[in-house]
Amino acid sequence: MTLKFADLFQLIDLGGRMKFPNSTGLSLAILDGFSQGDEFVVRCIDNYNYPFHDFMLKAQTNEWPPTDAVSHTKNPRLFVISGHRDKVFRVERSWKKRIKNVFMQLLQRKQMMERINDKELKETERYCLESLYCLYLSELVTDENIYYPEAKIFHNEGDDLVILVFYMSTSPSDHQFEKVKDTVNFWIDRERPFLKGYQCLIRSFILRNMVGRKVLASFPDSYGNWGLLLEGGMFLPLKEDLELGLSKLKSEHIGEWTAGEVEEILLNPIYSFGFYYEHSDLVCEWFYVFLYVLATLEEDKLKRIDFELLYRNFYDYIAENICPYIQIEQRIITISDYVKVLRITLENVRSYLKGKEEKGVSKNILLMMRNRYAYLPELHQFIIKNSSLTLKDIFNSGYSNKKDWRYALDRLEGASSSFEKGTSFENLAQSFIHMIPGFKITDVRAKKGRAEVDIYCCNISYDSCLWRLGALVLIECKNRLNKTAVSDIRNLVPTMEAKGIHGAIIFSSTGFTSIALKEIKYQLSGGKMIIPITLEEIQLIDKSKGAYDLINEKIKQFDRLTGENSDHLYF
């Protein structure tokens, strides 16, 4: 008899299932270690670098270990939860009780546990405690074996950071703690996990906030410590633990108030709600992603939100999971005036996603979202719990089905005049974008300032591959008799640089010249991913592959060109 996960959880519920706390603020990781003498290789699959369903695909892949580590000794696979002691110990109690209940049910109903169906695992949308536990359980109880569950705590005296590790062995006498300790210590040495407020951060996640940002200047701060000024107003100190000092440019760096500091003052809840957060920069980071999520909603969805209540609940949510606050009695502005400022800021972000020029908060949000998209699943869940919106409301934006796609393609094939062909080609491109889950068109034929762009598209997808294109994607349609030339590619670059965009898609009815394709490769080396798509490739969409499949294939082609390996490895 086959037992699915739904059946398994029903068994756990009968035994008294304990609910996991919120995953927000926790660092979750799966560590695979291989060793040979002094050589050590560890693959890390964590929720910051793989926040969506791809973590499950990566964890279940057969492409590991790398060929040069095949002869190495395999250490136990580790399921690691790191964070503030209060939350981690709650996780430990829940996890252990669930496992205990599973084994109690196994003893009573052995015939039901011949096999665990992992279909639900493959369909999980995000990396959270629940999905990590499900993966652990699927490996603990298999067709061939039932392994012995093990757990260890790594904790320094007086430190609030606790690292909880679950793994499995063939029996209680199979002592593997030394191997477990080697893997964990190696990971700690590379990632240097630390608490900021209640949130556990890791080195790679912090440093990835620099990816794609230009170096604008180098100078010493007021204490004589040298650093780099990065695009988006970030200051990177030139010291060993540089990830700890990476911050917004501040008055202590240049001796006068910066636009970023003024912006934080305007958005700081202390002046209206009376909430004083110790780590205001961390709270501001979460707030920017929160603003981005709201800015990507359609106008009719925004009208259904009570903003004052939502913002108040958001700050309580941050206080519970990210950084606590101290209540200050004296207020400077009313809550209603503060909400008005927030609405103006939100509208500025919405306008920026439609192509309007604005070099303040909006551009920095786009740059930051290059890896802070890891916060999206948690913030989507927060909005759903604190409004009348559903996940369908957040993601659905007039998606095209195959019938709509075929209609748009037929319109193009039946067009006669140049104008009609151009319009039909743009409509076909819009239908293409609508078929990609998580892509939303924000404006069409947008002429803002000197730049005119055919289509702007924002990204709210649960797909790490699509996030290689960034938060805002520029789309151009070239319906001409001649192939798209190198000048057409180069003309995209100034607009992309001005707005902090590093992803673009260019559709061409007649293809691309060889020089244009070389220019695309050249721009890729500079951090700009411009995906070329021909009409011939578009016409095959309905027959052999979907729109997402084509984009995904193109991105993988770029990876092969650059020799990039997306595996998160430590050597």
Secondary structure, 3 states (H helix, E strand, C coil): CCEEHHHHHHHHHHCCCCCCCCCCCCEEEEEEEEEECCEEEEEEEECCCCCECHHHHHHCCCCCCCHHHCCCEECCCEEEEEEEHHHHHHHHHHHHHHHHHHHHHHHHCHHHHCCEECHHHHCCCECCHHHHHHHHHHHHECCCCECEEEEEEEECCCCCEEEEEEEEECCCCCCCHHHHHHHHHHHHHHHCCEEECCEEECHHHHHHHHCCCCEEEEEECCCCCEEEEECCCEEEECCCCHHHHCEECCHHHHCCCCHHHHHHHHHCHHHCCCEEECCHHHHHHHHHHHHHHHHCCCHHHHCCCCHHHHHHHHHHHHHHHCCCEEECCCCCCCHHHHHHHHHHHHHHHHHHCCCCCCCCHHHHHHHHHHHHHHHHHHHHHHHHHCCCCCHHHHHCCCCCCHHHHHHHHHHHHHCCCHHHHHHHHHHHHHHHHHCCCCEEEEEEEEEECCEEEEEEEEECCCCCCHHHHCCEEEEEEECCCCCECHHHHHHHHHHHHHHCCCEEEEEECCCECHHHHHHHHHHHHCCCEEEEEEHHHHHCHHHHCCHHHHHHHHHHHHHHHHCCCCCCEEC
